[in-house]
């Protein structure tokens, strides 16, 4: 009996030491994943992806210490404001959306620096997966007027599209290329805390 109580006590202690996590679901109506890329050297084209989802997890005790991020974007939802250009971006010259419909990110390791975090994870686009590092800032949590708990996430990074097989381009007579190779990405997200048992 004494041994059984000891084992039970250890199990309880281990359970108490397990770090609870709060799960937040991305609110797509208040989230923007935008990008900009150089056009003909002299200008920048800006755009965004409209169809996305994801989760943010934070330490349940601190409420602000990031523990994980997952995200998924539908490549066909790219929107630069010009439908003809968007159709070209969806084609085999760029995203090949019929073959590679999703762009994803899954965190693997996170370094904490106060309200700022450095997130290392796997980013997959156009069928190519690479490890990238993203600096992330978390804001909140706050309670919205309807009683839900929300947090904000802000991140920015730069990717080289050639690393993901997006190599289409045209050389300009005056020098330079039609489309830049570096893509600046800006993420501004809101996420809603999920309550167990509540839909």
ChimeraX attribute file (.defattr): number of C-alpha atoms within 10 A of each C-alpha:
attribute: neighborCount
match mode: 1-to-1
recipient: residues
	/A:1	6
	/A:2	7
	/A:3	8
	/A:4	9
	/A:5	10
	/A:6	11
	/A:7	12
	/A:8	12
	/A:9	12
	/A:10	12
	/A:11	12
	/A:12	11
	/A:13	11
	/A:14	10
	/A:15	11
	/A:16	10
	/A:17	9
	/A:18	8
	/A:19	10
	/A:20	13
	/A:21	18
	/A:22	20
	/A:23	21
	/A:24	21
	/A:25	18
	/A:26	24
	/A:27	17
	/A:28	16
	/A:29	11
	/A:30	11
	/A:31	20
	/A:32	19
	/A:33	20
	/A:34	19
	/A:35	20
	/A:36	19
	/A:37	18
	/A:38	18
	/A:39	16
	/A:40	18
	/A:41	14
	/A:42	8
	/A:43	12
	/A:44	14
	/A:45	14
	/A:46	17
	/A:47	18
	/A:48	18
	/A:49	18
	/A:50	19
	/A:51	16
	/A:52	21
	/A:53	17
	/A:54	18
	/A:55	19
	/A:56	24
	/A:57	21
	/A:58	20
	/A:59	16
	/A:60	15
	/A:61	11
	/A:62	10
	/A:63	14
	/A:64	20
	/A:65	21
	/A:66	25
	/A:67	21
	/A:68	20
	/A:69	21
	/A:70	19
	/A:71	17
	/A:72	17
	/A:73	20
	/A:74	17
	/A:75	24
	/A:76	21
	/A:77	17
	/A:78	22
	/A:79	18
	/A:80	18
	/A:81	12
	/A:82	9
	/A:83	11
	/A:84	9
	/A:85	13
	/A:86	16
	/A:87	13
	/A:88	13
	/A:89	20
	/A:90	19
	/A:91	15
	/A:92	14
	/A:93	13
	/A:94	18
	/A:95	24
	/A:96	18
	/A:97	18
	/A:98	12
	/A:99	11
	/A:100	18
	/A:101	17
	/A:102	20
	/A:103	20
	/A:104	18
	/A:105	21
	/A:106	19
	/A:107	20
	/A:108	14
	/A:109	13
	/A:110	20
	/A:111	14
	/A:112	13
	/A:113	11
	/A:114	10
	/A:115	13
	/A:116	18
	/A:117	19
	/A:118	17
	/A:119	22
	/A:120	20
	/A:121	20
	/A:122	17
	/A:123	20
	/A:124	19
	/A:125	21
	/A:126	20
	/A:127	14
	/A:128	13
	/A:129	15
	/A:130	12
	/A:131	13
	/A:132	16
	/A:133	15
	/A:134	16
	/A:135	15
	/A:136	20
	/A:137	19
	/A:138	20
	/A:139	14
	/A:140	14
	/A:141	15
	/A:142	13
	/A:143	13
	/A:144	10
	/A:145	7
	/A:146	6
	/A:147	8
	/A:148	12
	/A:149	17
	/A:150	20
	/A:151	22
	/A:152	19
	/A:153	17
	/A:154	17
	/A:155	18
	/A:156	16
	/A:157	15
	/A:158	14
	/A:159	13
	/A:160	14
	/A:161	17
	/A:162	11
	/A:163	14
	/A:164	18
	/A:165	15
	/A:166	18
	/A:167	14
	/A:168	13
	/A:169	13
	/A:170	11
	/A:171	11
	/A:172	12
	/A:173	7
	/A:174	7
	/A:175	9
	/A:176	14
	/A:177	16
	/A:178	16
	/A:179	20
	/A:180	19
	/A:181	19
	/A:182	14
	/A:183	16
	/A:184	16
	/A:185	18
	/A:186	17
	/A:187	16
	/A:188	15
	/A:189	19
	/A:190	22
	/A:191	24
	/A:192	21
	/A:193	19
	/A:194	16
	/A:195	12
	/A:196	8
	/A:197	5
	/A:198	5
	/A:199	5
